[in-house]
Amino acid sequence: GAGVSQSPSNKVTEKGKDVELRCDPISGHTALYWYRQSLGQGLEFLIYFQGNSAPDKSGLPSDRFSAERTGGSVSTLTIQRTQQEDSAVYLCASSPTSGRGETQYFGPGTRLLVL
Amino acid sequence: GQNIDQPTEMTATEGAIVQINCTYQTSGFNGLFWYQQHAGEAPTFLSYNVLDGLEEKGRFSSFLSRSKGYSYLLLKELQMKDSASYLCAVSPPGYSTLTFGKGTMLLVSP
């Protein structure tokens, strides 16, 4: 079946602009995660959605970052007033539930470059 | 908090065996994952350990010692396609998110 998809695959923007990144999880997966991967760094957790529960936003680095998940499926990560340090690969993952040991399936990522 | 350490890079020869270590200090522990990530691609699941011991899956095996906060990924009969970054990740209790190490870049040469 189809895996996690993300769009765009690459995004170049100017400092100060807003960007929106999209994630389509695997159909039927209730849990959705956003991570950020900077050069030479590990994956950094940003935000987590589980069903209709309030999202866990504890990983968002600043109030310029926000995310929503409509209808329990597609998610959009928005970065306002982008800064050069926001340049990274943004990875989305989904899992069937949020149970312990549940494998997360990752999308190919969006490579964001802020000039 | 969580702290996960793994070597930055390793090199090995085709056909050889390589062991990638991961140590962690966490305020709690639910289990440990290993993911493989080829350059420019998404991480893909390799293994999950929650109990002490060795889990074998084909050419790849993963070991966990909870008391020592230590895990390793063992790759046998290395192939060129095994050149990738290997990510160790810990699942803390009460959370569904994962805390990742920085990854170990493995280069397999002929």
Backbone of each chain as ProteinMPNN parsed JSONL, in Angstrom:
{"seq_chain_A": "GAGVSQSPSNKVTEKGKDVELRCDPISGHTALYWYRQSLGQGLEFLIYFQGNSAPDKSGLPSDRFSAERTGGSVSTLTIQRTQQEDSAVYLCASSPTSGRGETQYFGPGTRLLVL", "coords_chain_A": {"N_chain_A": [[0.827, -1.213, 0.0], [0.218, 2.377, -0.11], [2.714, 4.51, 1.164], [3.801, 6.876, 3.69], [3.412, 10.137, 2.56], [4.92, 13.235, 1.567], [4.838, 16.718, 0.934], [6.017, 19.943, -0.218], [8.76, 18.202, -1.873], [11.12, 19.538, -1.874], [11.929, 22.804, -0.73], [12.625, 26.131, -1.217], [13.067, 29.18, 0.31], [12.761, 32.642, 1.198], [14.255, 34.386, 3.882], [12.08, 35.288, 6.484], [9.724, 34.785, 5.176], [6.636, 32.865, 5.154], [6.09, 29.323, 5.412], [4.473, 26.306, 4.339], [4.213, 22.93, 5.076], [3.338, 19.716, 4.006], [1.802, 16.652, 5.049], [0.807, 13.393, 4.298], [-0.462, 10.797, 5.947], [-0.159, 7.181, 6.37], [-3.026, 5.436, 5.365], [-5.525, 4.983, 7.78], [-3.832, 5.054, 9.934], [-3.583, 6.272, 13.193], [-1.885, 7.826, 14.663], [0.357, 10.556, 14.299], [3.414, 12.102, 13.557], [5.755, 14.78, 13.675], [9.08, 15.488, 12.806], [12.327, 17.035, 12.915], [15.296, 17.209, 11.048], [18.432, 18.245, 11.203], [21.552, 19.113, 9.591], [24.028, 16.859, 10.457], [22.857, 16.37, 12.869], [20.69, 14.563, 15.111], [17.355, 13.181, 14.677], [14.882, 15.429, 15.599], [12.22, 15.711, 17.727], [9.13, 17.297, 17.045], [6.197, 17.688, 17.069], [3.211, 15.903, 17.95], [0.386, 14.037, 17.03], [-2.511, 12.332, 18.103], [-5.215, 10.658, 17.215], [-8.216, 12.21, 18.102], [-7.282, 13.61, 20.204], [-5.765, 16.328, 22.089], [-2.938, 17.801, 20.567], [0.511, 16.922, 21.212], [2.663, 19.344, 21.767], [5.173, 19.742, 22.672], [7.727, 19.709, 21.574], [8.054, 21.777, 19.776], [10.083, 24.371, 18.563], [9.737, 27.139, 18.742], [7.255, 29.819, 18.909], [6.799, 30.376, 16.309], [6.352, 28.148, 14.948], [3.81, 25.897, 14.022], [1.202, 23.43, 13.866], [-1.354, 21.524, 12.306], [-3.958, 19.067, 12.13], [-6.169, 17.831, 9.994], [-9.345, 16.342, 10.036], [-8.362, 14.039, 11.13], [-6.44, 13.024, 9.458], [-4.648, 14.207, 7.027], [-1.854, 16.349, 7.643], [-0.563, 19.605, 8.34], [2.364, 21.425, 8.629], [3.319, 24.521, 9.716], [5.557, 27.162, 9.292], [6.241, 30.252, 10.419], [7.531, 33.438, 9.421], [10.2, 32.658, 8.553], [13.51, 31.633, 9.501], [17.076, 31.452, 8.955], [18.142, 29.396, 10.454], [16.114, 27.588, 10.452], [16.421, 25.961, 8.345], [16.433, 22.699, 7.249], [15.719, 19.152, 7.142], [12.422, 18.189, 7.141], [10.621, 15.757, 8.622], [7.914, 13.537, 8.472], [6.009, 11.143, 10.238], [3.993, 8.204, 10.667], [1.932, 6.03, 12.668], [0.142, 2.991, 13.407], [-1.22, 3.012, 15.898], [-0.697, 4.631, 19.036], [0.644, 3.032, 20.689], [2.954, 1.397, 22.965], [6.072, 0.616, 21.651], [5.196, 0.718, 19.084], [5.817, 0.732, 15.683], [7.094, 3.433, 13.828], [6.407, 4.86, 10.734], [8.111, 6.462, 8.251], [7.91, 9.358, 6.155], [9.348, 10.666, 3.039], [10.347, 13.161, 3.551], [10.642, 16.781, 3.669], [12.83, 18.992, 2.251], [13.959, 21.882, 3.481], [15.16, 25.026, 2.677], [16.282, 28.011, 3.828], [16.97, 31.126, 2.686]], "CA_chain_A": [[0.0, 0.0, 0.0], [0.93, 3.644, -0.159], [3.38, 4.9, 2.393], [3.636, 8.269, 4.076], [3.888, 11.055, 1.536], [5.112, 14.601, 2.009], [5.044, 17.694, -0.14], [6.844, 19.594, -1.368], [9.965, 17.459, -1.518], [12.121, 20.573, -1.63], [11.376, 24.149, -0.656], [13.583, 27.201, -0.988], [12.314, 30.378, 0.637], [13.562, 33.748, 1.706], [14.101, 34.699, 5.303], [10.932, 36.13, 6.795], [8.514, 34.272, 4.541], [5.975, 31.722, 5.795], [6.038, 28.11, 4.584], [3.596, 25.229, 4.775], [4.663, 21.611, 4.679], [2.179, 18.823, 4.092], [2.054, 15.226, 5.288], [-0.31, 12.453, 4.165], [-0.044, 9.557, 6.627], [-0.709, 5.929, 5.865], [-4.458, 5.364, 5.644], [-5.88, 4.201, 8.96], [-2.934, 5.328, 11.059], [-4.167, 7.311, 14.038], [-0.836, 8.658, 15.248], [1.168, 11.276, 13.315], [4.537, 12.772, 14.21], [6.667, 15.613, 12.893], [10.448, 15.589, 13.299], [13.23, 17.873, 12.124], [16.639, 16.651, 10.984], [19.415, 19.208, 10.719], [22.804, 18.499, 9.172], [24.881, 16.402, 11.549], [22.078, 16.221, 14.104], [19.685, 13.516, 15.11], [15.981, 13.612, 14.479], [14.377, 16.198, 16.726], [10.767, 15.662, 17.787], [8.469, 18.596, 17.016], [4.811, 17.652, 17.499], [2.609, 14.58, 17.826], [-1.069, 13.964, 17.032], [-3.1, 11.012, 18.303], [-6.663, 10.686, 17.084], [-8.848, 13.503, 18.351], [-6.709, 14.211, 21.405], [-4.961, 17.531, 21.901], [-1.585, 17.419, 20.158], [1.67, 17.152, 22.079], [3.461, 20.361, 21.07], [6.311, 20.034, 23.54], [8.974, 19.803, 20.832], [8.112, 22.927, 18.872], [11.18, 25.216, 19.059], [9.303, 28.512, 18.995], [5.853, 30.035, 18.542], [6.68, 30.536, 14.859], [6.005, 26.81, 14.439], [2.501, 25.381, 14.401], [0.765, 22.336, 13.014], [-2.713, 21.063, 12.481], [-4.284, 17.81, 11.453], [-7.589, 17.937, 9.652], [-10.072, 15.095, 9.82], [-7.594, 12.897, 11.599], [-5.608, 12.449, 8.402], [-3.588, 15.076, 6.529], [-1.325, 17.34, 8.584], [0.227, 20.703, 7.789], [3.29, 22.117, 9.538], [3.524, 25.898, 9.249], [6.628, 27.935, 9.915], [6.061, 31.677, 10.096], [8.714, 34.311, 9.49], [11.296, 31.695, 8.571], [14.875, 32.059, 9.785], [18.045, 30.568, 8.318], [18.338, 28.207, 11.283], [15.022, 26.651, 10.212], [16.818, 25.086, 7.241], [16.546, 21.321, 7.731], [14.765, 18.225, 6.537], [11.273, 17.991, 8.02], [10.134, 14.403, 8.404], [6.637, 13.161, 9.055], [5.868, 9.707, 10.435], [2.713, 7.786, 11.224], [1.882, 4.676, 13.212], [-1.258, 2.559, 13.514], [-1.728, 3.569, 17.149], [0.437, 5.241, 19.749], [1.031, 2.088, 21.71], [4.371, 1.166, 23.226], [6.722, -0.23, 20.668], [4.593, 0.834, 17.77], [6.761, 1.21, 14.682], [6.737, 4.64, 13.099], [6.732, 4.8, 9.309], [8.495, 7.815, 7.886], [7.849, 9.857, 4.795], [10.661, 11.008, 2.475], [10.808, 14.438, 4.07], [10.703, 18.035, 2.9], [14.086, 19.69, 2.482], [13.702, 23.316, 3.501], [16.33, 25.897, 2.676], [15.92, 29.409, 4.022], [18.101, 31.956, 2.24]], "C_chain_A": [[0.848, 1.244, 0.0], [1.535, 3.939, 1.196], [3.031, 6.319, 2.762], [4.179, 9.147, 2.954], [3.963, 12.464, 2.097], [5.297, 15.497, 0.795], [5.238, 19.082, 0.445], [8.056, 18.77, -0.935], [11.114, 18.413, -1.206], [11.436, 21.933, -1.615], [12.501, 25.127, -0.353], [12.775, 28.471, -0.757], [13.266, 31.445, 1.15], [13.268, 33.962, 3.175], [12.925, 35.646, 5.497], [9.633, 35.665, 6.178], [7.924, 33.139, 5.376], [6.006, 30.533, 4.838], [5.062, 27.114, 5.202], [4.094, 23.909, 4.21], [3.525, 20.631, 4.946], [2.615, 17.383, 4.299], [0.753, 14.447, 5.119], [0.1, 11.138, 4.81], [-0.605, 8.327, 5.919], [-2.178, 5.838, 6.296], [-4.726, 4.468, 6.849], [-4.975, 4.414, 10.155], [-3.481, 6.482, 11.873], [-3.126, 8.264, 14.613], [0.017, 9.277, 14.142], [2.193, 12.123, 14.044], [5.254, 13.658, 13.194], [8.019, 15.652, 13.605], [11.222, 16.542, 12.388], [14.621, 17.246, 12.195], [17.566, 17.684, 10.368], [20.711, 18.49, 10.414], [23.643, 18.135, 10.386], [24.162, 16.212, 12.875], [21.119, 15.046, 13.974], [18.313, 14.076, 14.813], [15.479, 14.266, 15.754], [12.851, 16.2, 16.673], [10.188, 17.072, 17.813], [7.071, 18.524, 17.636], [4.21, 16.294, 17.18], [1.091, 14.688, 17.942], [-1.509, 12.52, 17.262], [-4.616, 11.164, 18.269], [-7.209, 12.089, 17.261], [-8.316, 14.197, 19.606], [-5.952, 15.478, 21.07], [-3.541, 17.131, 21.543], [-0.549, 17.699, 21.238], [2.617, 18.087, 21.336], [4.789, 20.621, 21.767], [7.628, 20.193, 22.804], [9.094, 21.004, 19.914], [9.127, 23.937, 19.406], [10.788, 26.657, 19.352], [7.848, 28.657, 18.562], [5.693, 30.348, 17.058], [6.231, 29.219, 14.203], [4.617, 26.413, 14.933], [2.139, 24.252, 13.451], [-0.682, 22.029, 13.304], [-2.921, 19.777, 11.71], [-5.79, 17.803, 11.235], [-8.192, 16.558, 9.43], [-9.315, 13.864, 10.251], [-6.695, 12.282, 10.556], [-4.462, 13.392, 8.057], [-3.168, 16.085, 7.596], [-0.519, 18.385, 7.835], [1.074, 21.307, 8.895], [3.562, 23.486, 8.938], [4.651, 26.542, 10.032], [6.454, 29.382, 9.467], [7.39, 32.409, 10.226], [9.99, 33.474, 9.565], [12.65, 32.371, 8.813], [15.832, 31.058, 9.145], [18.257, 29.289, 9.14], [17.19, 27.203, 11.159], [15.358, 25.689, 9.068], [17.114, 23.689, 7.774], [15.663, 20.443, 6.856], [13.657, 17.984, 7.555], [10.626, 16.663, 7.658], [8.823, 14.192, 9.139], [6.617, 11.637, 9.188], [4.462, 9.406, 10.94], [2.827, 6.37, 11.765], [0.423, 4.295, 13.425], [-1.949, 3.072, 14.774], [-0.559, 4.279, 17.797], [0.917, 4.321, 20.854], [2.53, 1.918, 21.839], [4.94, 0.221, 22.179], [6.139, -0.158, 19.285], [5.607, 1.417, 16.789], [6.234, 2.453, 14.002], [7.247, 4.512, 11.672], [6.937, 6.225, 8.819], [8.221, 8.106, 6.411], [9.233, 10.261, 4.325], [11.192, 12.353, 2.933], [10.655, 15.593, 3.102], [11.998, 18.729, 3.276], [13.848, 21.184, 2.353], [15.016, 24.072, 3.57], [15.848, 27.336, 2.776], [17.133, 30.273, 3.691], [18.149, 33.292, 2.984]], "O_chain_A": [[2.073, 1.167, 0.1], [0.943, 3.655, 2.238], [2.089, 6.902, 2.224], [5.283, 8.919, 2.46], [3.188, 12.846, 2.974], [5.839, 15.084, -0.23], [4.682, 19.381, 1.502], [8.335, 18.663, 0.259], [11.971, 18.119, -0.373], [10.499, 22.187, -2.372], [13.23, 24.979, 0.628], [11.892, 28.797, -1.55], [14.418, 31.172, 1.487], [12.151, 33.737, 3.638], [12.779, 36.648, 4.797], [8.556, 36.091, 6.597], [8.613, 32.532, 6.196], [5.956, 30.7, 3.619], [4.856, 27.085, 6.415], [4.36, 23.79, 3.014], [2.843, 20.706, 5.968], [3.652, 16.951, 3.798], [-0.27, 14.787, 5.714], [0.94, 10.428, 4.259], [-1.414, 8.43, 4.997], [-2.52, 6.126, 7.443], [-4.226, 3.346, 6.93], [-5.305, 4.004, 11.268], [-3.806, 7.539, 11.332], [-3.455, 9.383, 15.005], [0.359, 8.608, 13.166], [1.874, 12.785, 15.032], [5.344, 13.326, 12.012], [8.1, 15.823, 14.821], [10.824, 16.813, 11.255], [15.066, 16.81, 13.256], [17.5, 17.965, 9.172], [20.952, 17.39, 10.913], [23.935, 18.979, 11.233], [24.794, 15.924, 13.892], [20.788, 14.604, 12.874], [18.128, 15.288, 14.709], [15.632, 13.724, 16.848], [12.261, 16.64, 15.687], [10.696, 17.942, 18.52], [6.788, 19.217, 18.614], [4.647, 15.615, 16.251], [0.575, 15.349, 18.843], [-0.943, 11.595, 16.681], [-5.217, 11.729, 19.182], [-6.724, 13.039, 16.647], [-8.832, 15.237, 20.018], [-5.544, 15.69, 19.928], [-2.989, 16.214, 22.151], [-0.716, 18.594, 22.066], [3.293, 17.677, 20.392], [5.456, 21.615, 21.48], [8.569, 20.762, 23.358], [10.155, 21.221, 19.328], [9.051, 24.325, 20.572], [11.454, 27.325, 20.143], [7.276, 27.762, 17.939], [4.574, 30.562, 16.591], [5.791, 29.199, 13.053], [4.294, 26.572, 16.11], [2.704, 24.136, 12.363], [-1.171, 22.248, 14.412], [-2.182, 19.444, 10.784], [-6.573, 17.774, 12.184], [-7.625, 15.719, 8.729], [-9.599, 12.76, 9.784], [-6.228, 11.155, 10.722], [-3.424, 13.379, 8.717], [-3.995, 16.603, 8.347], [0.123, 18.091, 6.827], [0.569, 21.657, 9.962], [3.986, 23.596, 7.788], [4.698, 26.481, 11.261], [6.516, 29.687, 8.275], [8.248, 32.045, 11.029], [10.756, 33.573, 10.523], [12.893, 33.503, 8.395], [15.435, 29.937, 8.828], [18.522, 28.226, 8.579], [17.272, 26.097, 11.693], [14.644, 24.709, 8.854], [17.957, 23.524, 8.655], [14.963, 20.918, 5.962], [13.927, 17.617, 8.698], [10.148, 16.469, 6.541], [8.655, 14.618, 10.282], [7.154, 10.929, 8.336], [3.822, 10.251, 11.565], [3.709, 5.609, 11.368], [-0.433, 5.162, 13.603], [-3.1, 3.507, 14.735], [0.467, 4.5, 17.154], [1.519, 4.764, 21.832], [3.284, 2.257, 20.927], [4.365, -0.824, 21.872], [6.552, -0.905, 18.398], [6.185, 2.474, 17.042], [5.059, 2.52, 13.641], [8.385, 4.104, 11.442], [6.06, 7.079, 8.951], [8.29, 7.226, 5.554], [10.192, 10.214, 5.097], [12.367, 12.657, 2.726], [10.553, 15.411, 1.889], [12.249, 19.022, 4.445], [13.572, 21.691, 1.266], [15.87, 23.793, 4.412], [15.104, 27.818, 1.922], [18.181, 30.167, 4.327], [19.036, 34.108, 2.731]]}, "seq_chain_B": "GQNIDQPTEMTATEGAIVQINCTYQTSGFNGLFWYQQHAGEAPTFLSYNVLDGLEEKGRFSSFLSRSKGYSYLLLKELQMKDSASYLCAVSPPGYSTLTFGKGTMLLVSP", "coords_chain_B": {"N_chain_B": [[15.586, 13.741, 31.499], [16.817, 12.866, 28.234], [19.598, 11.131, 26.895], [21.474, 10.072, 24.275], [24.004, 8.152, 22.879], [26.054, 7.399, 20.139], [28.528, 6.138, 17.849], [29.948, 8.43, 15.491], [30.747, 7.805, 12.869], [31.551, 4.838, 10.951], [33.631, 2.444, 9.335], [33.743, -0.353, 7.125], [34.402, -3.533, 5.552], [33.156, -5.082, 2.616], [31.317, -8.063, 3.085], [32.196, -8.452, 5.636], [31.713, -8.3, 9.277], [29.992, -5.991, 11.32], [29.634, -4.033, 14.259], [27.489, -1.796, 15.716], [27.358, 0.421, 18.257], [25.234, 1.655, 20.909], [24.59, 3.798, 23.502], [22.583, 4.805, 26.249], [21.136, 7.235, 28.405], [18.412, 7.668, 30.225], [15.43, 9.027, 31.682], [13.518, 7.216, 31.972], [12.304, 4.203, 30.448], [11.025, 2.528, 27.659], [11.562, 1.026, 25.458], [13.794, 0.202, 22.717], [14.666, 1.323, 19.533], [16.022, 0.579, 16.296], [16.82, 2.228, 13.335], [17.317, 2.433, 9.798], [18.823, 4.675, 7.546], [19.175, 5.691, 4.361], [21.095, 7.947, 2.368], [19.398, 10.911, 1.755], [16.949, 9.72, 1.939], [13.96, 8.349, 3.573], [13.976, 7.356, 7.042], [13.989, 3.865, 7.8], [12.413, 1.191, 9.501], [14.247, -1.103, 11.489], [14.611, -2.729, 13.838], [13.245, -3.612, 17.08], [13.708, -3.554, 20.495], [12.703, -4.568, 23.674], [13.028, -6.2, 25.818], [15.813, -7.632, 27.611], [18.525, -9.025, 25.76], [19.219, -10.778, 22.666], [17.964, -10.082, 19.486], [17.347, -11.596, 16.517], [17.35, -11.074, 13.038], [17.515, -12.124, 10.085], [20.298, -10.928, 8.335], [20.737, -8.983, 10.144], [21.046, -8.183, 13.58], [19.934, -7.284, 16.839], [20.833, -6.131, 20.036], [20.098, -5.802, 23.511], [20.749, -4.391, 26.685], [19.237, -3.569, 29.447], [19.947, -2.914, 32.056], [22.479, -1.912, 31.75], [22.086, 0.164, 30.059], [22.506, -0.044, 27.279], [22.903, -0.889, 23.877], [23.35, -2.749, 20.864], [23.718, -2.908, 17.309], [24.099, -5.451, 15.065], [25.589, -6.226, 12.083], [25.821, -8.578, 9.625], [27.737, -10.254, 7.026], [28.285, -8.069, 5.272], [27.038, -5.83, 2.799], [27.38, -3.714, -0.071], [25.165, -2.092, -0.265], [24.465, -1.692, 2.322], [25.634, 0.554, 3.222], [24.907, 3.352, 4.94], [23.112, 5.53, 7.203], [22.723, 4.701, 10.593], [20.298, 4.728, 12.977], [19.756, 5.071, 16.377], [17.131, 4.854, 18.674], [15.174, 5.827, 21.436], [12.328, 4.868, 23.285], [10.579, 6.604, 25.507], [8.889, 6.133, 28.707], [5.391, 6.688, 28.924], [5.289, 8.321, 26.796], [4.754, 8.586, 23.296], [6.422, 9.421, 21.397], [9.686, 9.341, 19.875], [13.066, 9.448, 20.977], [15.907, 10.3, 19.359], [19.279, 9.222, 18.653], [22.245, 10.756, 17.198], [22.929, 9.286, 15.063], [24.812, 6.812, 13.229], [27.061, 6.851, 10.688], [27.647, 4.487, 8.346], [30.076, 3.21, 6.263], [30.54, 1.04, 3.694], [33.058, -0.644, 2.094], [34.526, -1.988, -0.955]], "CA_chain_B": [[15.954, 13.993, 30.132], [17.313, 11.73, 27.452], [20.89, 11.305, 26.26], [21.768, 8.87, 23.5], [25.304, 8.275, 22.241], [26.491, 6.394, 19.184], [29.663, 6.679, 17.095], [29.558, 9.269, 14.361], [30.905, 7.056, 11.635], [32.311, 3.595, 10.967], [33.906, 1.872, 8.02], [33.893, -1.803, 7.125], [34.62, -4.118, 4.237], [32.119, -5.973, 2.099], [31.43, -9.432, 3.561], [32.611, -8.466, 7.041], [30.699, -8.094, 10.315], [30.218, -4.738, 12.028], [28.775, -3.824, 15.417], [27.266, -0.379, 15.995], [26.93, 0.531, 19.654], [24.399, 2.781, 21.332], [24.362, 3.879, 24.942], [21.557, 5.795, 26.549], [20.771, 7.588, 29.779], [17.072, 8.236, 30.143], [14.696, 9.066, 32.944], [12.635, 6.054, 31.916], [12.612, 3.431, 29.233], [10.002, 1.601, 27.191], [12.097, 0.161, 24.427], [14.811, 0.822, 21.87], [14.515, 1.059, 18.104], [17.072, 0.881, 15.323], [16.352, 2.581, 12.009], [18.326, 2.63, 8.764], [18.487, 5.801, 6.686], [20.067, 5.965, 3.244], [21.214, 9.376, 2.088], [18.293, 11.516, 1.031], [15.726, 8.919, 2.022], [13.32, 8.27, 4.884], [14.399, 6.26, 7.925], [13.156, 2.667, 7.758], [12.5, 0.402, 10.721], [15.044, -2.325, 11.474], [14.374, -3.617, 14.972], [12.742, -3.049, 18.33], [14.02, -4.372, 21.673], [12.17, -4.096, 24.947], [13.601, -7.086, 26.83], [17.241, -7.913, 27.461], [18.869, -10.15, 24.91], [19.514, -10.615, 21.252], [16.896, -10.325, 18.522], [17.976, -11.832, 15.225], [16.452, -10.94, 11.888], [18.332, -12.225, 8.879], [21.692, -10.506, 8.506], [20.799, -7.969, 11.187], [20.648, -8.579, 14.933], [20.007, -6.177, 17.789], [21.006, -6.575, 21.415], [19.769, -4.796, 24.517], [20.956, -4.596, 28.116], [18.553, -2.455, 30.121], [20.683, -2.542, 33.261], [23.673, -1.178, 31.351], [21.74, 1.249, 29.154], [23.385, -0.336, 26.14], [22.373, -1.688, 22.785], [24.142, -2.74, 19.641], [23.177, -3.458, 16.067], [25.116, -6.282, 14.441], [25.318, -6.462, 10.675], [26.693, -9.643, 9.111], [27.848, -10.404, 5.561], [28.02, -6.725, 4.795], [26.903, -5.559, 1.376], [27.574, -2.289, -0.375], [23.906, -1.378, -0.024], [24.318, -1.435, 3.754], [26.162, 1.887, 3.497], [23.767, 4.172, 5.337], [23.166, 5.985, 8.584], [21.946, 3.834, 11.476], [19.784, 5.58, 14.034], [19.293, 4.443, 17.613], [16.072, 5.702, 19.22], [14.61, 5.319, 22.681], [10.936, 5.178, 23.548], [10.443, 6.838, 26.939], [7.568, 5.765, 29.217], [4.393, 7.746, 28.953], [5.354, 9.094, 25.558], [4.771, 7.794, 22.071], [7.458, 9.928, 20.499], [10.99, 8.713, 19.999], [14.24, 10.296, 21.098], [16.911, 9.708, 18.478], [20.676, 9.596, 18.648], [22.627, 11.502, 15.998], [23.123, 8.361, 13.954], [26.146, 6.351, 12.869], [27.212, 6.703, 9.244], [28.443, 3.306, 8.014], [30.548, 3.139, 4.88], [31.02, -0.292, 3.33], [33.923, -0.552, 0.919], [34.759, -3.295, -1.6]], "C_chain_B": [[16.488, 12.735, 29.473], [18.678, 12.074, 26.875], [21.247, 9.999, 25.579], [23.069, 9.082, 22.749], [25.561, 7.102, 21.308], [27.637, 6.993, 18.383], [29.179, 7.435, 15.872], [29.657, 8.526, 13.045], [31.749, 5.817, 11.84], [32.554, 3.165, 9.526], [34.106, 0.379, 8.16], [34.004, -2.273, 5.687], [33.478, -5.044, 3.863], [32.369, -7.404, 2.572], [31.781, -9.544, 5.035], [31.406, -8.332, 7.975], [31.015, -6.768, 11.004], [29.191, -4.602, 13.15], [28.686, -2.331, 15.7], [26.66, -0.277, 17.386], [26.084, 1.768, 19.902], [24.254, 2.715, 22.844], [23.369, 4.995, 25.216], [21.442, 6.009, 28.051], [19.436, 8.288, 29.69], [16.409, 8.187, 31.513], [13.678, 7.94, 33.016], [12.848, 5.373, 30.59], [11.487, 2.479, 28.911], [10.541, 0.62, 26.17], [13.063, 0.931, 23.553], [14.641, 0.352, 20.432], [15.843, 1.29, 17.389], [16.385, 1.134, 13.97], [17.557, 2.703, 11.085], [17.885, 3.794, 7.886], [19.549, 5.962, 5.606], [20.004, 7.453, 2.936], [20.029, 9.87, 1.269], [16.987, 10.757, 1.099], [15.162, 8.925, 3.438], [13.947, 7.18, 5.73], [13.441, 5.085, 7.787], [13.454, 1.799, 8.97], [13.354, -0.84, 10.519], [14.653, -3.259, 12.602], [13.841, -2.847, 16.162], [13.056, -4.028, 19.446], [13.39, -3.752, 22.904], [12.698, -4.943, 26.104], [15.088, -7.277, 26.566], [17.449, -9.096, 26.523], [19.035, -9.759, 23.475], [18.299, -10.967, 20.417], [17.544, -10.455, 17.159], [16.944, -11.771, 14.11], [17.311, -10.939, 10.634], [19.766, -11.833, 9.163], [21.864, -9.516, 9.651], [20.335, -8.552, 12.517], [20.756, -7.348, 15.816], [19.988, -6.737, 19.197], [20.661, -5.442, 22.363], [20.148, -5.287, 25.91], [20.37, -3.385, 28.826], [19.352, -1.981, 31.335], [21.907, -1.697, 32.922], [23.339, 0.017, 30.449], [22.496, 1.136, 27.845], [22.667, -1.213, 25.13], [23.413, -1.734, 21.676], [23.352, -3.347, 18.5], [24.319, -4.192, 15.386], [24.714, -6.568, 13.004], [26.334, -7.487, 10.155], [26.705, -9.632, 7.595], [27.547, -9.077, 4.87], [27.981, -6.646, 3.273], [27.05, -4.065, 1.153], [26.316, -1.48, -0.051], [23.651, -1.1, 1.455], [24.933, -0.095, 4.156], [24.992, 2.836, 3.724], [24.037, 4.717, 6.724], [22.256, 5.099, 9.418], [21.587, 4.616, 12.738], [19.279, 4.741, 15.197], [18.253, 5.387, 18.215], [15.454, 5.019, 20.428], [13.168, 5.769, 22.817], [10.78, 5.37, 25.049], [9.049, 6.469, 27.425], [6.629, 6.955, 29.219], [4.382, 8.582, 27.697], [5.333, 8.148, 24.371], [5.823, 8.282, 21.104], [8.753, 9.184, 20.77], [12.06, 9.775, 20.179], [15.371, 9.609, 20.362], [18.326, 10.134, 18.858], [21.001, 10.294, 17.338], [22.889, 10.594, 14.8], [24.58, 8.017, 13.73], [26.189, 6.131, 11.37], [28.148, 5.535, 8.976], [28.795, 3.336, 6.538], [31.13, 1.764, 4.637], [31.82, -0.177, 2.046], [34.194, -1.938, 0.343], [35.965, -4.015, -1.009]], "O_chain_B": [[16.591, 11.679, 30.097], [18.889, 13.195, 26.414], [21.314, 8.95, 26.218], [23.225, 10.086, 22.055], [25.308, 5.949, 21.66], [27.723, 8.213, 18.242], [28.137, 7.12, 15.296], [28.76, 8.607, 12.206], [32.554, 5.74, 12.767], [31.779, 3.484, 8.624], [34.581, -0.1, 9.19], [33.74, -1.53, 4.741], [32.906, -5.713, 4.724], [33.489, -7.905, 2.478], [31.674, -10.623, 5.618], [30.257, -8.262, 7.539], [32.182, -6.459, 11.246], [28.036, -5.002, 13.008], [29.709, -1.677, 15.901], [25.589, -0.82, 17.655], [26.199, 2.779, 19.209], [23.842, 1.694, 23.395], [23.325, 5.999, 24.505], [21.625, 5.09, 28.849], [19.339, 9.385, 29.139], [16.791, 7.402, 32.38], [13.041, 7.751, 34.053], [13.506, 5.918, 29.703], [11.04, 1.715, 29.767], [10.031, -0.492, 26.036], [13.148, 2.157, 23.632], [14.494, -0.838, 20.153], [16.671, 2.09, 17.824], [15.514, 0.382, 13.532], [18.662, 3.029, 11.517], [16.713, 3.893, 7.523], [20.688, 6.327, 5.897], [19.007, 8.125, 3.203], [19.705, 9.311, 0.222], [16.026, 11.095, 0.408], [15.784, 9.429, 4.372], [14.406, 6.173, 5.191], [12.23, 5.274, 7.672], [14.599, 1.689, 9.406], [13.217, -1.546, 9.519], [14.391, -4.44, 12.373], [13.96, -1.625, 16.252], [12.709, -5.206, 19.356], [13.527, -2.553, 23.148], [12.804, -4.464, 27.233], [15.561, -7.105, 25.442], [16.657, -10.038, 26.497], [19.0, -8.583, 23.111], [17.679, -12.013, 20.608], [18.215, -9.533, 16.694], [15.845, -12.319, 14.206], [17.774, -9.892, 10.18], [20.383, -12.331, 10.105], [22.984, -9.238, 10.08], [19.367, -9.31, 12.577], [21.581, -6.469, 15.565], [19.251, -7.67, 19.515], [20.899, -4.271, 22.065], [19.903, -6.439, 26.267], [20.953, -2.301, 28.801], [19.422, -0.783, 31.606], [22.325, -0.859, 33.722], [24.228, 0.8, 30.115], [23.061, 2.116, 27.361], [21.935, -2.139, 25.477], [24.259, -0.846, 21.573], [22.457, -4.171, 18.69], [25.385, -3.619, 15.157], [23.63, -7.088, 12.742], [27.544, -7.279, 10.238], [25.81, -9.078, 6.957], [26.675, -8.985, 4.005], [28.76, -7.286, 2.567], [26.868, -3.26, 2.066], [26.398, -0.33, 0.381], [22.73, -0.361, 1.801], [24.775, 0.345, 5.295], [24.194, 3.09, 2.822], [25.055, 4.408, 7.342], [21.142, 4.781, 9.0], [22.458, 5.096, 13.463], [18.479, 3.822, 15.021], [18.474, 6.597, 18.261], [15.241, 3.807, 20.442], [12.829, 6.91, 22.503], [10.841, 4.395, 25.798], [8.106, 6.488, 26.634], [7.035, 8.086, 29.485], [3.541, 9.469, 27.552], [5.843, 7.03, 24.45], [6.091, 7.629, 20.096], [8.888, 8.487, 21.775], [11.976, 10.863, 19.609], [15.751, 8.485, 20.689], [18.548, 11.252, 19.322], [20.142, 10.415, 16.464], [23.05, 11.062, 13.673], [25.472, 8.82, 14.004], [25.438, 5.314, 10.837], [29.323, 5.589, 9.34], [27.926, 3.471, 5.678], [32.093, 1.363, 5.29], [31.325, 0.322, 1.035], [34.106, -2.941, 1.052], [36.295, -5.12, -1.437]]}, "name": "protein", "num_of_chains": 2, "seq": "GAGVSQSPSNKVTEKGKDVELRCDPISGHTALYWYRQSLGQGLEFLIYFQGNSAPDKSGLPSDRFSAERTGGSVSTLTIQRTQQEDSAVYLCASSPTSGRGETQYFGPGTRLLVLGQNIDQPTEMTATEGAIVQINCTYQTSGFNGLFWYQQHAGEAPTFLSYNVLDGLEEKGRFSSFLSRSKGYSYLLLKELQMKDSASYLCAVSPPGYSTLTFGKGTMLLVSP"}
